Amino acid sequence: MKITVCIGSSCHLKGSRQIVEQLQYLIAETGLKDTVELGGTFCMGNCQNGVCVTLDESTFSVTPETAKDFFNEKILAKAV
């Protein structure tokens, strides 16, 4: 499973660093380091929708406040 977080300037201002840190922590805490590949990329061209996060081929808009819910609903549920 591959997760990519936009770290371009617009998403950076909207909290991409905090999202990456939360996802790193949650991946480690749940023992998914061997299952989940977390990476970053520059502008995904969807700046108006907040921090863009792709999970495999789907794109989501995530905020630091919704990162844990995103992880639980989209990543953890898929990994189990």
Protein Blocks (a to p, Z undefined) as FASTA:
>chain_A
ZZdddfbfklmmnopmmmmmmmmmmmmmnopmmmpccdddddehimmnopaddehjaccd
ddfklmmmmmmmmmmmmmZZ
